[in-house]
Amino acid sequence: MNASSPIGIFDSGVGGLSVLLEIRRSFASEDLLYVADSACVPYGDKSPQFVEARSVAIAEFLVDRNAKAIVVACNTATGAAITTLRSRFSVPIVGVEPAIKPAAEKTASGVIAVLATSGTLSSDKFAKLLARFGGDVDILIQPCAGLVEQVETGELHGEKVRALIAKYVLPLLERGADTIILGCTHYSFLAPLIREIAGPGVSIVDPNAAIAHELRRRLESNGLLSPDLRSGTERFWTSGAPDDVKPVISQLWNADVEVRRLPKRYCSQDILFRAPG
């Protein structure tokens, strides 16, 4: 592992591509490895033990490919597995969490809302965030069943996803929310539609830029930033069927990409943990 080694990023599916896009904008010369655990998406309705097991397996895959840092581009996986990952692997590991602190600083009405999966909202990590930063504001919690699945199929603008967003967002506005936190990396791809439905008076808080900033800090402090001498590359894997996942990754990445199948040895937990809960 050295400055020329790649950065690994993973998510339950394609949502973490929103983080990957931000990392690419911030790190033009870095080589990037991305794993979509599409056979197990969504993580939000799975048990913490399942998510932890999958996170460890994928981190092992990335470390085996000499990743110099790992970004857990999933709120649910961060909540369930970040402590275990940091105890098992020596590389810098960056997670993602709902941006309650910046949202609390931004709100004028004193009411903020969090859109997230049920797995994120029920995690101990989220409870600690609420206790730490939510004392001076009212925080409305909204689980958003179905939104991840819409992004996984590349449906970002249709009537079904529009109706789901309206169902989740409009009641929050009626209760006074003027700031909405995107608590799932999938939702970044729905941000334009969320803004349209919420209206111009509502702020949308997306943590992706903060993730890239923290990654830079960690790489710099460990002497692992790649020299700015060339253009970086991207490689993609999925635990699902590559022929099914490739069109959606290509759509969201805005380029035709090759998607490889994650080797079987890193998918052994799939059968054991297939059922939610």
Secondary structure, 3 states (H helix, E strand, C coil): CCCCCCEEEEECCCCCHHHHHHHHHHCCCCCEEEEECHHHCCCCCCCHHHHHHHHHHHHHHHHHCCCCEEEECCHHHHHHHHHHHHHHCCCCEECCCCCHHHHHHHCCCCEEEEEECHHHHCCHHHHHHHHHHCCCCEEEEEECCCHHHHHHCCCCCCHHHHHHHHHHHHHHHHCCCCEEEECCHHHHHHHHHHHHHHCCCCEEECCHHHHHHHHHHHHHHCCCCCCCCCCCCEEEEECCCHHHHHHHHHHHHCCCCCEEECCHHHCCHHHHCCCCC
